[in-house]
């Protein structure tokens, strides 16, 4: 399939069908979004979602298993733990590890989240403040990166994507999709109302990238921010108001159908 095909109604119809197929409650059963789904309080959802998205690389079962472990280490009260954990309680996180994300990284993340919630109004406020700078997700991520590491954390910087260095920011884009998108399927949360779904960018990874290239939606070979802009721009031609809903289609085709 070539780039000429992406303007054809049949490609949009094909992807729309796949969105309907995969943007369903059953998707939650095998997806890391099930971890923030354990909570009802907004701040618990945000923190559990952010931490889960942070470790969302590698085997999905391992991601879910380790995200559950992390929630348990936080006494199943992420917001309260972030705000009030003692030094002794923070040390319990030292045992956590997911691939290259270790206990030291975990402790820094909690300290930084504490700074964000106590001094900057919380995750939603930081992302929205960045977004307001030029109404782009890229600006939101750049501002978040600055805020997140204002208390140090040199070693841990590799675990938060820096879009100013052209990172694809798959995990940040996924987290933002969870927080911003809202539809009848009830997969995403739709908690944050001041960043529009129309501004969201595709969480680009190996699966979505390979499928997008096969469908003629992406020419760039590298999975970087330029590629994110290219493929999301094409998806906006299909749905300008909610381009990232096609994440379900591309991901489903890649992971479940081995397209």
Steps between C-alpha positions, in 0.01 A plus 500: 500500500643837400456855621239552229272263688478704817258744340265223389175455692562125530811552718310729735213250510743216571661690789162613632392136515815409692442785746153363571646151536777589747374812679290280728496415871668163429809696390554596866543134600841468334611864506697694764209748524343244732730623781366857526156343448537358852438849640219755511666812646637727229846540651535125560410437136750761380789372709431131440457574130820702474711241683349216299560681173858568609580129519293408193768345287573135445264209563148621580440234765822604672399867482164427663654270764764754598258793498281305743804440721576871501143587598522250786829652617312831516239341728247515214467875568729667245395859570524469877835322467640772273394774739577339833747212472771509768865434420456149635199441276686637198777249562251218442503605134869409482403140426305596187644425159363490147772441245731805533256691723618425853430597859706820484302612195176412673586702810596800288170477310305510824704796630446687174129423499482630856661824385255523210191441714610717792652791307363498144136395525544139392564314175199644320606856578859447383400341170234763438737787581742365242224448246386860536840625385424428134208256515705197404565175678869543425504819708314318779759223507795740489359698793424184694858378451632827641270489802558132568876537522518834677595311817787308336487137389774491239513121490124470463468734202523207262161381625311813391497585131649831396315621191751783460744223406248360250381209715178335384370513860282192455434456872418868562268502199330186629456651847356818351262295286377326815443830681349703215298278266141420579242299306223249555737203522629619840853374436671839541416716801427845356593668829687798356270735314729793414718309254285408198508153348567668167847600626608152607785320325526130416685282754745373239679172568631207297151357446316817404796620295528181295127487432490871408782447249328198345182705460687791342434732794866544590808534281762593759706199605595616849245491782571854621298817556507589130343162429237565768412830333487339156272209588275705729463756221376225271257370761359850545383479139275214611382660826625848584317503832637172631792373291645283776196273511678325214762390751260215582489398133874515435591335828237229463611421148863477610470316831190283462491441125874510422412714199 
